[in-house]
Amino acid sequence: MPAPTLEELAPAGSDLTADPHPALAALRERGRVHRVHVPGTGDVWLVLGRDEVRAALTDQRLRNDVRHSATWESDGGHAIGLNMLQTDAPRHTRLRALVAREFTAGRVEALRPRVQRIADALLDALPPAGGFDLVAGYALPLPLTVICELLGVPAGDRHLFHTWSAELVAPSSPAAAAAAGAEMTAYFASLITAKTLDPGTDLMSALVLAPAGEEGLSPGELLGMAFLLLVAGHETTVNLISGGVLSLLRHPDQLAALRADPGLLAGAVEEMLRHDGPVTAAAFRHAAEPLEIAGVRIPAGDSVMLSLASASRDPAHFPDPDRFDIRRPARGHLAFGHGVHHCLGAPLARLEGRIALATLLRRLPDLTLATDPDSVERRPGAMLRGVAALPVSWSHTLPAHPPTTP
C-alpha cells in the first residue's frame, strides 16, 4: 500500500499549488522526515528541516544517479540525454568542470550590459500607459533570450523552447510531455550537428569542441547538458522575477522601502529566493547504503526528496519565517541548493533578477497588480514553483535613460 500523498497529509482546505507553505509547516512540526507518495515517482522520504536538508545535500551516501534506487529499471528516467543532476562524481565533476568557467563571477558580470539592454528593449516596447502579462512580456523573454544567446540558439527558434520546457517541467499529460521531449531532442541533435560543422563563439560550440587535453562529451551528455542549461537557465529565473514582483506588489510597505532605497535590492532578491523561491525541492537522491536522517532510518535503495521550500522557512533558522522582509539578513537559505550540486547558474540568476527588478521599478514607477492577488494562478509542479500569468498595469513609463539637457 503506498504512503499518503502530501495532499492527504496536509490540513483540510490546503491548496498546495497556490501556497504549499502552511502544509509544509504543519508537517514539519510533526517531524523532520516523513514517508510520502509522489504520483509518477512512488514512495519517497520527504526531508523538511533546514539542518537536515543541508546535511543531506552533502551526504555522499545519497546519490543523484537513479541506478541507486531500488525501483530503477532502466535509464528511461533521463528526460533528455544525461545531465549533471542525474550523475555523481567522477562523471559529475567532469561535466561540471566543462561549463563552470562560463559561470564565474567575472564572466557573468560581463553579461550585465547585454542583460540591461534586453530588459530595456522589452520595456521600450510597452505603450506609455496600459497593462500586460508580466510573465509573457517580461519575466519570460528576458532570461530565455540570455540563455539562448549563450547557447547559440538562433533567434528565430527561441519561441519553441519555453513551450517544450514548460511541458517537461509541468506535464499536461504523459503523451504531451513525451512529444515535447522528442521534439526538443531532435532540435538539439540538429543544433549539435550544426555546431560541429560550423562552430561559433557560443557555449554549445565550446562543449561540442572541448579544448585539447579534456575529455569531451558523449552524444548523450551533450544532449543532457543542452537540456539542463536551457531549462534550468530560464525556467527558474522566470519564476524568480515574476514571483518577486508579485511579492512586492502584495507587500506595499516593502515595495515602498525598495523604491526609496535601491540599495536594498540585493537583499530583496535573496529574500524572494528564501520566502517563495522558484525551486521547491532538489533533484531526487537515492540511498546507496542505509542511513539515518533526524532519527529516521532510510533503507538502501530508497529515494529521498529534499524540500528546499520548507528548509528556507524553518523557524529554527529564520525568525517569523512567513514574513516577507527585504531587510532580513541575506544568509542561510537553500534556494540554490548546497554542496557539489549547488546551482551553477546562481550568479547569472541573481544578476538577471536584480537587473529585471531594478529596471521594472525604475521605468514603471506606479506599477500595480491588475487583478486580485488571491486569483493569481500558479503553475503546478512537484519541484518548481512559478506564476502562470501576472496581469499588471501602469499609467506612465520613464525612458531607459533620463533625457539630457541641451
Buried (B, 14 or more C-beta within 10 A) or exposed (E): EEBBEBBEBBEEEBEBBEBBBBBBBEBBEEEBBBBBBBEEBBBBBBBBBBEBBBBBBEBEBBBBBBBBBEEBEEEEEBBBBBBBBBBBEEBBEBBBEBBEEBBEEEBBEEBEEEBBEBBBEBBEEBEEEEBBBBBBBBBBBBBBBBBBBBBBBEEEEBEBBBEBBBBBBBBEEEEEBEEBBEBBBEBBBEBBEBBEEEBEEBBBBBBBEEEEEEEEBEEBBBBBBBBBBBBBBBBBBBBBBBBBBBBBBBBEEBBEBBBEEEEBBBBBBBBBBBBBBBBBBBBBBBBBEEBEBBEBEBEEBBBBBBBBBBBBBBEEBBEEBEEBBBEBEBEBBBBBBBEBBEBBBBBBBBBBBBBBBBBBBEBBEEBBBBBEEEEBEBBBBBBBBBBBBBBBBBEEBEEBEEEEEE
